[in-house]
Amino acid sequence: MSVFRSNKDIYAQLIDDMNGVTLVAASSREKDSKGAKGKKVDVSKSVGKQLAEKAVSAGIKTVIFDRGGYLYHGRVKALAEGARESGLQF
């Protein structure tokens, strides 16, 4: 799972490194996430939950977390916690 964080939004995707293909992706810019209002941390947690739900429906249960050089706190941590709550294992 690769994470990218901008000033306004957060993006996460599950990538198959062997084939170079994105399997599942979620972001705060999607229509489903646009309804999520509140703090950026809360929106990030909902993005993590959405990504995990998509991954579980695609048959993916375990991932390796790549925080992309960002510190593990704030929005990155919230995204990871949301994904764990919805069934992904790191």
C-alpha positions in Angstrom: 0.0 0.0 0.0 1.5 3.3 -1.1 0.4 6.6 0.4 0.6 10.1 -1.0 -0.4 13.1 1.1 -0.9 16.6 -0.3 -1.9 19.7 1.5 -5.6 19.1 0.9 -6.1 15.5 0.0 -4.7 12.0 0.7 -4.3 9.1 -1.8 -3.6 5.4 -1.2 -3.2 2.6 -3.7 -2.4 -1.1 -3.6 0.3 -1.9 -6.2 1.5 -5.2 -7.5 5.3 -4.5 -7.7 6.0 -7.6 -9.8 3.7 -6.5 -12.6 3.7 -2.8 -12.0 -0.1 -2.6 -11.8 -2.3 -0.7 -9.4 -4.8 -3.2 -8.0 -7.0 -0.9 -5.8 -7.0 2.8 -5.2 -8.9 5.3 -3.0 -8.5 9.0 -2.3 -10.3 11.8 -0.6 -11.2 13.2 -4.0 -13.5 10.4 -5.0 -17.2 10.9 -5.0 -17.7 8.6 -2.0 -15.2 10.6 0.1 -16.5 14.0 -1.0 -19.4 13.5 1.4 -17.0 13.0 4.3 -16.7 16.3 6.0 -14.7 17.3 9.0 -11.1 17.3 9.9 -8.5 16.0 7.4 -7.6 13.2 9.9 -11.3 12.0 9.9 -11.4 12.0 6.1 -8.1 10.1 5.9 -9.5 7.4 8.2 -12.6 7.0 6.0 -10.3 6.8 2.9 -8.4 3.9 4.7 -11.7 2.2 5.4 -12.8 2.5 1.7 -9.5 1.2 0.5 -9.6 -1.8 2.8 -13.2 -2.6 1.8 -12.2 -2.5 -1.9 -9.2 -4.7 -1.2 -11.1 -7.3 0.8 -13.7 -7.5 -2.0 -10.8 -8.0 -4.5 -9.4 -10.8 -2.3 -6.5 -8.9 -0.9 -6.0 -9.3 2.9 -2.3 -8.6 3.7 -0.3 -5.7 2.4 3.1 -4.0 3.1 2.6 -0.4 4.2 4.8 2.2 2.3 4.3 5.6 4.0 6.2 7.3 1.2 8.7 9.1 3.5 5.9 10.8 5.5 6.1 10.5 9.3 3.7 7.9 10.8 1.4 10.3 12.5 -1.6 12.5 11.8 -3.3 11.7 8.5 -1.0 8.8 7.5 -1.6 7.1 10.8 -5.4 7.7 10.5 -5.4 6.1 7.1 -3.5 3.1 8.3 -5.8 2.7 11.3 -8.9 2.9 9.1 -7.5 0.2 6.8 -6.7 -2.1 9.8 -10.2 -1.6 11.3 -11.8 -2.7 8.0 -9.8 -5.9 7.7 -6.4 -5.3 6.1 -3.3 -6.7 7.8 0.1 -5.0 7.6 
